């Protein structure tokens, strides 16, 4: 990855919705800390190097809604700058970091600590504070102080909040603060008794099945609390047909809710577990083919607002062990966009809506993401290999050594441009 100080990339296809040059050719001028999008053929200083970019498409920077941040405490998985580097490779100019470090991001000091480190990166870390202290679901964290220190929203991430009274208080407080909660729905009592989707595959493999009601029962409760409080809530990692129905119903009532799905739930099913490969062990689990199709339809019809990477790096020891002892999670950031392009399931316009436009609205970024872009060769086929990530401690992904399409060549953010080799 190389920082570009001066360069002009000409004849680029502009695919920025709402831009005056949308769907037209344009020139990108990079001149120190100033970056301009100009009509194609604009006069450019002859001393600036020019390269032809007719094979490139200019897209808005992608926005990731929930990925793990493991620093401080779990740098053996990944540190902050490594996570943000992977986000650059995936085309993410903004990444909402879950408060999953050890210690947990449940105070102003830890928000400021992470932001100080992230300031060194070309892209942006968006801090999400914990709802409860130490993610234990017993006592509210210092939400006001964290919001004052730039936390955009609050979440206990994969730790479903069992204490309904605490969640009610969190919603009431969040509404007073004019902020939102980000919840992964589920009933914590039911979730502890299974590890994969309950169905034909779990029975055949002899693995403990997780019924879909483990998600929908928790979602029903959470939606009842939204009805009562009026709090804005974004639901993360929706993965069942029942949940799709509940979200659709809630939206028809006008409740202030949004939802996302992890990209791998749109591409993979529990059939991938046949070889007991723990890289396919995720939370929520991979579902059956009918559910995958229902999730795809929910993206297309607008019931589900966004697509997330849900990046969860894990060490070799956490994954290479007996399946029932292996940790949940998948290494995903570099794979999301090219695997979706390769799948040819969604139009480019819809991908922009689900990976940029709607995530920006959900996080309340307004115009803060306006000058963030990526340049992509949408037709370039390539393969990520584990050797390409030898400097990273975690590589727990099933997408290595598989053909994908849509290579990100440049990322523009914070008035800087980097070239991705």
C-alpha positions in Angstrom: 0.0 0.0 0.0 1.6 3.3 -1.1 0.5 6.9 -0.5 0.0 8.9 -3.6 1.1 12.6 -3.4 0.6 13.7 -7.0 -1.2 11.9 -9.8 -4.0 12.3 -12.3 -6.1 9.3 -13.1 -8.1 10.0 -16.3 -11.2 8.7 -18.0 -12.6 7.0 -14.9 -16.2 5.9 -14.8 -18.0 7.9 -12.1 -20.5 5.8 -10.1 -21.1 8.2 -7.2 -24.9 8.5 -6.8 -25.9 12.2 -6.7 -22.6 13.5 -8.1 -22.9 15.9 -11.1 -20.8 13.5 -13.2 -22.7 10.3 -12.1 -22.4 7.6 -14.8 -20.0 9.8 -16.9 -16.3 9.7 -17.4 -14.2 11.9 -15.0 -10.6 12.6 -14.1 -9.3 12.3 -10.5 -6.6 14.8 -9.6 -4.5 14.1 -6.6 -2.3 17.1 -5.7 -0.8 16.7 -2.2 -3.7 17.0 0.3 -6.2 18.1 -2.3 -8.3 15.7 -4.3 -10.6 16.8 -7.1 -13.1 15.0 -9.3 -13.1 16.8 -12.7 -14.9 16.4 -16.0 -13.0 14.1 -18.3 -10.5 16.0 -20.4 -10.0 18.8 -17.9 -6.7 20.7 -18.2 -4.2 19.3 -15.8 -0.7 20.6 -15.0 1.7 18.9 -17.4 4.2 18.2 -14.5 1.7 15.9 -12.8 1.9 12.2 -13.9 -1.2 11.0 -15.8 -2.4 7.4 -16.0 -5.3 6.1 -18.0 -8.1 4.9 -15.7 -10.7 3.8 -18.3 -10.7 0.3 -16.6 -11.6 1.8 -13.2 -14.9 2.8 -11.6 -15.2 5.5 -8.9 -17.4 4.3 -6.1 -18.2 5.9 -2.7 -16.2 4.5 0.1 -17.7 1.5 1.8 -19.0 1.7 5.4 -18.7 -1.3 7.7 -21.4 -1.4 10.4 -19.8 -3.9 12.9 -16.4 -5.5 13.1 -14.3 -6.5 16.0 -11.7 -4.2 17.5 -9.3 -6.2 19.6 -6.9 -3.6 20.9 -6.3 -3.2 23.8 -5.9 -6.7 25.2 -6.2 -9.1 22.2 -3.5 -7.9 19.9 -2.7 -11.6 19.4 -5.8 -11.5 17.1 -5.2 -8.1 15.5 -4.3 -4.6 16.5 -6.3 -1.5 15.5 -4.0 -0.5 12.6 -4.0 -4.0 11.2 -7.8 -4.1 11.2 -8.0 -0.7 9.5 -5.3 -1.9 7.0 -7.5 -4.8 6.1 -10.5 -2.5 5.8 -8.5 -0.4 3.2 -7.9 -3.6 1.2 -11.7 -4.2 1.3 -12.5 -0.7 0.2 -13.8 0.5 3.6 -13.2 4.2 4.3 -15.2 4.0 7.6 -15.4 1.1 10.0 -17.7 0.9 13.1 -15.6 -0.9 15.7 -17.4 -3.0 18.2 -16.4 -2.6 21.9 -15.0 -6.2 22.1 -11.5 -5.4 23.2 -10.2 -6.5 26.7 -10.8 -4.2 28.6 -14.1 -3.5 26.9 -14.7 0.0 25.4 -17.1 1.1 28.2 -15.5 4.5 29.2 -14.4 7.8 27.7 -10.7 6.8 28.2 -10.9 3.8 26.0 -12.8 5.6 23.2 -10.1 8.2 23.2 -7.3 5.6 23.4 -8.7 3.8 20.2 -9.3 7.1 18.4 -5.7 8.3 19.1 -4.3 5.1 17.4 -6.8 5.1 14.6 -5.8 8.7 13.7 -2.7 7.3 12.1 -4.7 5.4 9.5 -5.9 6.7 6.1 -9.5 5.5 6.9 -11.8 6.1 9.8 -12.6 4.1 12.9 -16.1 4.9 14.2 -16.2 4.1 17.9 -19.2 2.1 19.2 -19.4 2.1 23.0 -20.6 -0.7 25.2 -24.2 -0.6 26.5 -23.2 -2.4 29.7 -20.1 -2.4 31.8 -17.7 -5.1 30.6 -20.4 -6.4 28.3 -21.9 -8.3 31.3 -25.5 -7.0 31.0 -25.6 -6.0 34.6 -25.0 -2.3 34.8 -25.1 0.5 32.3 -21.8 1.8 30.9 -20.9 5.5 30.9 -22.9 6.2 27.8 -22.9 10.0 28.2 -19.2 10.2 28.6 -18.5 8.0 25.7 -20.8 9.9 23.4 -19.0 13.1 24.5 -15.8 11.4 23.4 -17.2 10.7 19.9 -18.9 7.3 20.3 -21.5 7.2 17.6 -23.8 4.5 19.0 -23.8 1.7 21.6 -23.8 -2.1 21.4 -23.0 -5.2 23.5 -22.2 -6.8 20.1 -22.5 -10.7 20.4 -23.3 -10.5 24.1 -27.1 -10.5 24.0 -28.5 -8.6 27.0 -30.5 -11.0 29.1 -31.7 -8.3 31.6 -34.8 -6.8 30.1 -34.9 -4.0 32.7 -31.3 -2.9 31.8 -32.1 -2.9 28.1 -35.2 -0.8 28.7 -33.1 1.7 30.7 -30.5 1.7 27.9 -33.1 2.5 25.3 -34.6 5.3 27.4 -31.2 6.8 28.0 -30.1 6.5 24.4 -33.2 8.3 23.3 -32.4 11.2 25.7 -28.9 11.3 24.3 -30.3 11.3 20.7 -28.3 8.3 19.9 -29.0 4.7 18.9 -28.4 1.1 20.0 -27.0 -1.6 17.8 -28.3 -5.0 18.9 -27.6 -8.6 17.8 -30.9 -10.2 18.5 -31.2 -13.5 20.4 -32.3 -15.2 23.6 -29.1 -15.9 25.5 -30.6 -18.9 27.3 -31.5 -20.7 24.1 -28.3 -19.7 22.3 -26.0 -21.4 24.8 -27.3 -24.9 23.8 -26.4 -25.0 20.2 -23.6 -24.1 17.8 -24.9 -24.6 14.2 -28.2 -24.2 12.5 -30.8 -26.8 13.6 -31.8 -28.8 10.6 -30.9 -31.7 8.3 -27.1 -30.9 8.3 -26.8 -30.6 12.1 -28.6 -33.9 12.5 -26.4 -35.6 9.9 -23.2 -34.3 11.3 -24.2 -34.9 15.0 -23.7 -31.3 15.9 -25.8 -29.4 18.5 -28.5 -27.5 16.5 -29.5 -24.0 17.3 -33.2 -23.4 16.5 -34.2 -20.2 14.6 -36.4 -19.2 17.5 -33.3 -18.5 19.5 -32.9 -15.4 17.4 -36.6 -14.4 16.8 -37.7 -14.7 20.5 -35.0 -12.2 21.4 -35.9 -9.9 18.5 -39.6 -9.9 19.5 -38.7 -8.7 23.0 -36.4 -6.0 21.6 -39.0 -4.7 19.2 -41.5 -4.5 22.1 -39.1 -2.3 23.9 -38.6 -0.1 20.8 -42.4 0.3 20.7 -42.5 1.4 24.3 -39.5 3.7 24.3 -39.3 5.0 20.7 -35.5 4.4 20.8 -33.7 4.1 17.4 -32.3 0.6 17.1 -30.2 -1.1 14.4 -30.4 -4.9 14.4 -27.1 -6.6 13.4 -26.6 -9.9 11.7 -30.2 -10.9 11.0 -30.2 -14.5 9.8 -33.7 -16.1 9.9 -36.9 -16.0 8.0 -38.8 -15.2 11.2 -36.6 -12.2 11.9 -37.2 -10.9 8.4 -40.9 -11.1 9.0 -40.6 -9.3 12.3 -38.4 -6.5 10.9 -40.8 -6.1 8.0 -43.8 -5.8 10.3 -42.0 -3.3 12.6 -41.2 -1.1 9.6 -44.8 -1.2 8.5 -45.7 0.1 11.9 -43.3 3.0 11.5 -40.9 1.9 14.3 -37.4 3.5 14.1 -35.6 0.3 13.3 -33.1 -0.8 10.7 -31.3 -4.1 10.1 -28.3 -5.7 8.3 -27.2 -9.1 7.3 -23.6 -10.5 7.2 -22.5 -11.0 3.6 -21.5 -14.6 4.2 -25.1 -15.4 5.1 -26.0 -14.3 1.6 -23.5 -16.6 -0.1 -23.0 -19.7 2.1 -25.2 -22.3 3.8 -24.8 -24.9 6.5 -23.8 -27.4 3.8 -20.4 -25.8 4.1 -20.0 -27.5 7.4 -19.7 -31.0 5.9 -15.9 -31.2 6.5 -16.1 -29.7 10.0 -14.1 -26.7 8.9 -14.3 -24.2 11.8 -13.8 -21.3 9.5 -17.5 -21.7 8.7 -18.4 -21.6 12.4 -20.1 -18.2 12.9 -22.5 -16.4 15.2 -25.3 -16.4 14.0 -24.7 -19.7 12.3 -24.9 -20.4 8.6 -28.5 -21.3 7.7 -30.1 -23.6 5.1 -30.6 -22.7 1.4 -34.2 -21.5 1.8 -33.2 -19.1 4.5 -30.2 -17.8 2.4 -32.7 -17.1 -0.5 -35.0 -15.3 1.9 -32.2 -13.1 3.1 -31.3 -12.3 -0.5 -34.9 -11.3 -1.2 -35.0 -9.2 2.0 -32.0 -7.2 0.7 -33.6 -6.7 -2.7 -37.0 -5.6 -1.3 -35.5 -3.3 1.3 -36.6 -5.1 4.4 -32.9 -5.4 5.3 -31.1 -2.1 4.9 -27.5 -3.0 4.8 -24.8 -5.7 4.3 -22.0 -6.1 6.9 -18.6 -7.8 7.0 -18.8 -8.7 10.7 -15.0 -9.2 10.7 -13.9 -11.4 13.7 -10.2 -12.4 13.5 -9.2 -15.5 15.4 -5.8 -17.0 16.2 -4.7 -20.3 14.8 -5.2 -22.0 18.2 -8.7 -20.7 18.5 -9.8 -22.2 15.2 -7.6 -25.3 14.6 -9.1 -27.6 17.2 -12.2 -29.8 17.8 -15.2 -28.1 16.1 -17.2 -27.8 19.3 -14.3 -26.0 21.0 -13.4 -23.7 18.1 -14.2 -20.0 18.5 -17.0 -18.4 16.4 -16.0 -15.8 13.8 -14.7 -15.2 10.3 -11.9 -13.0 8.9 -13.8 -11.1 6.2 -12.9 -7.4 5.5 -10.9 -7.9 2.3 -13.5 -10.3 0.8 -16.9 -8.7 1.1 -17.1 -6.6 -2.0 -15.2 -8.9 -4.5 -17.2 -12.0 -3.3 -20.5 -10.1 -3.8 -19.4 -8.9 -7.2 -18.3 -12.4 -8.2 -21.6 -13.8 -7.1 -23.5 -11.5 -9.5 -26.6 -11.6 -7.2 -27.0 -7.9 -6.8 -26.7 -4.9 -9.1 -23.9 -2.4 -8.5 -26.5 0.3 -7.6 -27.9 -2.0 -4.9 -24.5 -2.8 -3.5 -23.7 0.9 -3.1 -27.0 1.4 -1.3 -26.4 -1.4 1.1 -22.7 -0.8 1.7 -22.5 3.0 1.7 -25.8 5.0 1.5 -27.8 3.2 4.1 -24.9 2.5 6.5 -24.1 6.3 6.4 -27.8 7.0 7.4 -27.8 4.3 10.1 -24.6 5.7 11.7 -25.7 9.4 11.3 -22.7 10.3 9.3 -24.5 12.9 7.2 -21.8 14.6 5.1 -18.8 13.3 7.1 -18.2 10.6 4.5 -18.7 12.9 1.5 -15.1 13.0 0.4 -14.3 9.3 0.7 -14.0 7.1 -2.4 -12.6 4.0 -3.9 -11.4 3.2 -7.4 -12.2 -0.4 -8.4 -11.5 -2.6 -11.4 -14.8 -4.3 -11.5 -13.8 -6.8 -14.1 -10.4 -7.9 -12.6 -10.5 -11.5 -11.4 -8.0 -12.4 -8.6 -7.4 -14.6 -5.7 -6.4 -13.7 -2.1 -3.9 -16.2 -0.7 -2.9 -16.7 2.9 0.6 -15.7 2.0 -0.7 -12.3 1.1 -1.5 -11.8 4.8 1.6 -13.2 6.4 2.0 -10.1 8.5 -1.4 -10.5 10.1 -1.8 -12.8 13.1 -5.3 -14.1 12.0 -6.4 -15.6 8.7 -9.6 -17.5 9.6 -11.4 -17.3 6.4 -12.9 -19.9 4.0 -12.6 -17.4 1.1 -8.8 -17.8 0.5 -7.7 -19.4 -2.8 -11.1 -18.8 -4.4 -11.6 -16.7 -7.5 -13.2 -13.4 -6.8 -13.8 -10.2 -8.9 -13.5 -6.5 -8.4 -10.0 -5.4 -7.3 -9.8 -2.2 -5.3 -6.9 -0.2 -6.7 -7.1 3.1 -4.8 -8.7 4.4 -1.7 -9.3 8.1 -1.0 -10.1 9.3 2.5 -9.0 12.2 4.9 -7.8 14.1 1.8 -5.3 11.3 1.2 -5.0 8.7 -1.5 -3.4 5.3 -1.2 -2.6 2.8 -4.0 -3.3 -0.8 -3.2 -0.9 -3.3 -4.9 
